[in-house]
Amino acid sequence: MRVLILGAAGMIGRKLASRIAADGCLADRRVTGLDLVDVVLPPVPPGLEGRTSTLVADIAQPGVAARLLAQKPDIILHLAAVVSGEAEVDFQKGYSVPTGVPALSSPRPLRSLDHPFHP
Protein backbone atom coordinates (compact mmCIF):
# COMPACT_ATOMS: atom_id res chain seq x y z
CA MET A 1 0.00 0.00 0.00
CA ARG A 2 1.29 3.46 -0.90
CA VAL A 3 0.66 6.13 1.78
CA LEU A 4 0.67 9.90 1.17
CA ILE A 5 1.02 12.14 4.23
CA LEU A 6 0.30 15.85 3.76
CA GLY A 7 1.72 18.00 6.54
CA ALA A 8 4.40 15.38 7.15
CA ALA A 9 6.85 17.84 8.76
CA GLY A 10 4.41 18.85 11.49
CA MET A 11 4.32 17.24 14.92
CA ILE A 12 1.51 14.79 14.16
CA GLY A 13 2.76 14.11 10.63
CA ARG A 14 6.28 13.26 11.87
CA LYS A 15 4.96 10.96 14.59
CA LEU A 16 2.55 9.23 12.23
CA ALA A 17 5.23 8.71 9.58
CA SER A 18 7.59 7.30 12.22
CA ARG A 19 4.94 4.90 13.48
CA ILE A 20 4.02 3.70 9.99
CA ALA A 21 7.71 3.22 9.15
CA ALA A 22 8.36 1.34 12.40
CA ASP A 23 5.33 -0.93 11.97
CA GLY A 24 5.79 -1.36 8.22
CA CYS A 25 2.04 -1.59 7.87
CA LEU A 26 -1.16 0.39 8.21
CA ALA A 27 -4.52 -1.23 8.96
CA ASP A 28 -2.90 -4.67 8.59
CA ARG A 29 -1.69 -3.84 5.07
CA ARG A 30 2.02 -3.76 4.23
CA VAL A 31 3.27 -0.27 3.36
CA THR A 32 5.26 -0.40 0.12
CA GLY A 33 5.76 3.34 -0.24
CA LEU A 34 5.54 6.43 1.95
CA ASP A 35 5.27 9.87 0.34
CA LEU A 36 5.87 12.76 2.73
CA VAL A 37 4.80 16.26 1.68
CA ASP A 38 4.95 19.62 3.45
CA VAL A 39 5.94 23.25 2.85
CA VAL A 40 9.27 22.45 4.53
CA LEU A 41 11.35 19.30 4.02
CA PRO A 42 9.82 16.44 6.04
CA PRO A 43 12.27 14.11 7.81
CA VAL A 44 12.53 10.52 6.57
CA PRO A 45 11.85 8.15 9.46
CA PRO A 46 13.96 5.02 9.87
CA GLY A 47 12.35 1.81 8.70
CA LEU A 48 11.24 2.52 5.15
CA GLU A 49 14.47 3.86 3.65
CA GLY A 50 14.46 3.45 -0.10
CA ARG A 51 10.66 3.35 -0.13
CA THR A 52 10.09 6.87 1.18
CA SER A 53 9.93 10.05 -0.88
CA THR A 54 9.85 13.62 0.33
CA LEU A 55 8.52 16.67 -1.43
CA VAL A 56 8.46 20.33 -0.49
CA ALA A 57 5.19 21.62 -1.92
CA ASP A 58 2.16 23.76 -1.12
CA ILE A 59 -1.01 21.75 -1.78
CA ALA A 60 -2.93 24.98 -2.30
CA GLN A 61 -0.92 25.74 -5.45
CA PRO A 62 -2.30 24.79 -8.88
CA GLY A 63 -1.16 21.42 -10.20
CA VAL A 64 0.21 20.10 -6.90
CA ALA A 65 -2.78 17.84 -6.17
CA ALA A 66 -2.59 16.24 -9.63
CA ARG A 67 1.15 15.70 -9.21
CA LEU A 68 0.60 13.98 -5.86
CA LEU A 69 -2.24 11.83 -7.16
CA ALA A 70 -0.12 10.75 -10.13
CA GLN A 71 1.82 8.63 -7.63
CA LYS A 72 -1.43 6.70 -7.05
CA PRO A 73 -1.55 6.65 -3.25
CA ASP A 74 -3.84 4.06 -1.69
CA ILE A 75 -4.51 6.34 1.25
CA ILE A 76 -4.09 10.08 1.83
CA LEU A 77 -3.59 11.33 5.38
CA HIS A 78 -4.28 15.08 5.27
CA LEU A 79 -2.62 16.76 8.26
CA ALA A 80 -1.61 19.98 6.51
CA ALA A 81 -2.83 23.22 8.06
CA VAL A 82 -1.86 26.78 8.79
CA VAL A 83 -2.04 26.95 12.56
CA SER A 84 -1.96 29.43 15.44
CA GLY A 85 -1.81 33.18 14.96
CA GLU A 86 -0.44 32.90 11.43
CA ALA A 87 -3.92 32.09 10.05
CA GLU A 88 -5.48 34.89 12.10
CA VAL A 89 -3.06 37.47 10.70
CA ASP A 90 -3.44 36.25 7.11
CA PHE A 91 -6.97 34.89 6.57
CA GLN A 92 -6.32 34.00 2.93
CA LYS A 93 -3.37 31.86 3.93
CA GLY A 94 -5.46 30.22 6.65
CA TYR A 95 -8.14 29.24 4.14
CA SER A 96 -5.75 28.18 1.37
CA VAL A 97 -4.73 24.80 2.80
CA PRO A 98 -8.21 23.47 3.64
CA THR A 99 -9.37 24.43 0.15
CA GLY A 100 -6.77 22.04 -1.24
CA VAL A 101 -8.83 19.14 0.15
CA PRO A 102 -11.48 19.08 -2.62
CA ALA A 103 -8.73 19.00 -5.25
CA LEU A 104 -7.34 15.86 -3.62
CA SER A 105 -10.65 14.06 -3.25
CA SER A 106 -12.34 15.09 -6.48
CA PRO A 107 -11.74 13.43 -9.87
CA ARG A 108 -11.58 16.90 -11.46
CA PRO A 109 -7.77 17.34 -11.30
CA LEU A 110 -7.33 13.80 -12.59
CA ARG A 111 -8.97 14.40 -15.96
CA SER A 112 -5.66 15.67 -17.31
CA LEU A 113 -3.86 12.42 -16.44
CA ASP A 114 -3.43 9.74 -19.09
CA HIS A 115 -4.74 7.05 -16.74
CA PRO A 116 -7.43 8.43 -14.42
CA PHE A 117 -7.10 7.21 -10.87
CA HIS A 118 -9.69 7.62 -8.14
CA PRO A 119 -8.46 7.05 -4.58
C-alpha positions as CSV (number, residue, x, y, z in Angstrom):
1,M,0.0,0.0,0.0
2,R,1.3,3.5,-0.9
3,V,0.7,6.1,1.8
4,L,0.7,9.9,1.2
5,I,1.0,12.1,4.2
6,L,0.3,15.8,3.8
7,G,1.7,18.0,6.5
8,A,4.4,15.4,7.2
9,A,6.9,17.8,8.8
10,G,4.4,18.9,11.5
11,M,4.3,17.2,14.9
12,I,1.5,14.8,14.2
13,G,2.8,14.1,10.6
14,R,6.3,13.3,11.9
15,K,5.0,11.0,14.6
16,L,2.5,9.2,12.2
17,A,5.2,8.7,9.6
18,S,7.6,7.3,12.2
19,R,4.9,4.9,13.5
20,I,4.0,3.7,10.0
21,A,7.7,3.2,9.1
22,A,8.4,1.3,12.4
23,D,5.3,-0.9,12.0
24,G,5.8,-1.4,8.2
25,C,2.0,-1.6,7.9
26,L,-1.2,0.4,8.2
27,A,-4.5,-1.2,9.0
28,D,-2.9,-4.7,8.6
29,R,-1.7,-3.8,5.1
30,R,2.0,-3.8,4.2
31,V,3.3,-0.3,3.4
32,T,5.3,-0.4,0.1
33,G,5.8,3.3,-0.2
34,L,5.5,6.4,2.0
35,D,5.3,9.9,0.3
36,L,5.9,12.8,2.7
37,V,4.8,16.3,1.7
38,D,5.0,19.6,3.5
39,V,5.9,23.3,2.8
40,V,9.3,22.4,4.5
41,L,11.3,19.3,4.0
42,P,9.8,16.4,6.0
43,P,12.3,14.1,7.8
44,V,12.5,10.5,6.6
45,P,11.8,8.1,9.5
46,P,14.0,5.0,9.9
47,G,12.4,1.8,8.7
48,L,11.2,2.5,5.1
49,E,14.5,3.9,3.7
50,G,14.5,3.4,-0.1
51,R,10.7,3.4,-0.1
52,T,10.1,6.9,1.2
53,S,9.9,10.0,-0.9
54,T,9.9,13.6,0.3
55,L,8.5,16.7,-1.4
56,V,8.5,20.3,-0.5
57,A,5.2,21.6,-1.9
58,D,2.2,23.8,-1.1
59,I,-1.0,21.7,-1.8
60,A,-2.9,25.0,-2.3
61,Q,-0.9,25.7,-5.4
62,P,-2.3,24.8,-8.9
63,G,-1.2,21.4,-10.2
64,V,0.2,20.1,-6.9
65,A,-2.8,17.8,-6.2
66,A,-2.6,16.2,-9.6
67,R,1.1,15.7,-9.2
68,L,0.6,14.0,-5.9
69,L,-2.2,11.8,-7.2
70,A,-0.1,10.8,-10.1
71,Q,1.8,8.6,-7.6
72,K,-1.4,6.7,-7.1
73,P,-1.5,6.6,-3.2
74,D,-3.8,4.1,-1.7
75,I,-4.5,6.3,1.2
76,I,-4.1,10.1,1.8
77,L,-3.6,11.3,5.4
78,H,-4.3,15.1,5.3
79,L,-2.6,16.8,8.3
80,A,-1.6,20.0,6.5
81,A,-2.8,23.2,8.1
82,V,-1.9,26.8,8.8
83,V,-2.0,27.0,12.6
84,S,-2.0,29.4,15.4
85,G,-1.8,33.2,15.0
86,E,-0.4,32.9,11.4
87,A,-3.9,32.1,10.1
88,E,-5.5,34.9,12.1
89,V,-3.1,37.5,10.7
90,D,-3.4,36.3,7.1
91,F,-7.0,34.9,6.6
92,Q,-6.3,34.0,2.9
93,K,-3.4,31.9,3.9
94,G,-5.5,30.2,6.6
95,Y,-8.1,29.2,4.1
96,S,-5.8,28.2,1.4
97,V,-4.7,24.8,2.8
98,P,-8.2,23.5,3.6
99,T,-9.4,24.4,0.2
100,G,-6.8,22.0,-1.2
101,V,-8.8,19.1,0.1
102,P,-11.5,19.1,-2.6
103,A,-8.7,19.0,-5.2
104,L,-7.3,15.9,-3.6
105,S,-10.7,14.1,-3.2
106,S,-12.3,15.1,-6.5
107,P,-11.7,13.4,-9.9
108,R,-11.6,16.9,-11.5
109,P,-7.8,17.3,-11.3
110,L,-7.3,13.8,-12.6
111,R,-9.0,14.4,-16.0
112,S,-5.7,15.7,-17.3
113,L,-3.9,12.4,-16.4
114,D,-3.4,9.7,-19.1
115,H,-4.7,7.1,-16.7
116,P,-7.4,8.4,-14.4
117,F,-7.1,7.2,-10.9
118,H,-9.7,7.6,-8.1
119,P,-8.5,7.1,-4.6
